[in-house]
Amino acid sequence: MPKQRFVRTIPIRKQQRPGYIRTARAIWHDSQALFTEFRRPLMVFLVSIFIGGYIYMYLNNTFSDNRPLEFIDMPYIMLALMVLEASIEVPSEFYLIIFWYLQPFIAVYIVGRGAADFVRLFLNRDQRRDAWEAAVAATYRKHVIVIGVGHVGMRVTRTLVQMGFEVVTVDFNVTKELDDDLSEIGVPFVTGDARNIHVLEQAGLKYATAVIIATSNDHINLEVTMRVRDMNPDIRIVARMWDDSLAQQIERFFDVEVLSASDLAAPAFAGAAVGAEITQNLHIAGLEYSMIRLVVRKDSFMDGLAIDVIQEDEDVDIVLLHRANNGTPEVHPEGNIIVRHGDTIVLFAKHDRITEIVSRNESSRVHKGN
């Protein structure tokens, strides 16, 4: 089975925006989207009462002997002609009579088309909801975009929200369960193909600080990565990858760091098997560091030693001590405290030292059992 890989860049900064400002901006963007839905009948209405009114006034005042008309009255007169409630006398000129017959038909078109659009939006609630979600997403700045809200994408989204980051999610569609989860944590969802420029614009790619591409399809992830990098050359990108060759291509062409999720998970699995908890490795100045939580075994080499002695002899830093008979952990415990079996300690050191300490802590128990 191929390794699952991730492409990672530098950390993301947190940015928050007041709720009332976001709501106002979302209403503005949604109003623009709503105008787009009804723009055709609305434009026909405005043209017919203003431009049509001006033409009627010009023809009446220039070529007929009728009472001169003022432009300020024309929108009302045109509207009155639409509803068959004309406030002026029927003219005798054919070029004016045309308006008397044309305006009611325009009114029928406007009402019919507007009603059809309204019914369509009313029956297709998801379309209006998608428009509102896109409107909310358009208000975000310095946020993180998560593309692909499956099991991995949803967990990443939850983690980012818990860390205080603002998130916009993108996917072809989302199940009702995931939709409820996103609504619960207040994360907007943009429906569409992230390979589409318009969808990425709706998600606010121009203003985002990072994009996490977490779909389960390597080829889609690669295409989205290229699209995102083309639209925003400076944005941070994290791409989920299973295929090593594709990961290497991304590393070579996009100059990013490639990490293997299976390699990162291996220490955690190994540590769990021996009762320890090992964190992800930290790469600093070409060296790997880890943090570990373990329980000191009976007859362990640490049993009965002072913290200062362990730190000096083993080249580690004990950052936390939790006594077996005490419910309050001590952060950065005093160096003269004696470690006893059953105590829980948290160590920070080079990764090779961490793995050696785990082995030596367990070896006394294994040897004793033999």
Order of alpha helices (4+ residues) and beta strands (2+ residues): beta-alpha-alpha-alpha-alpha-alpha-alpha-beta-alpha-beta-alpha-beta-alpha-beta-alpha-beta-alpha-beta-alpha-beta-beta-beta-alpha-beta-beta-beta-alpha
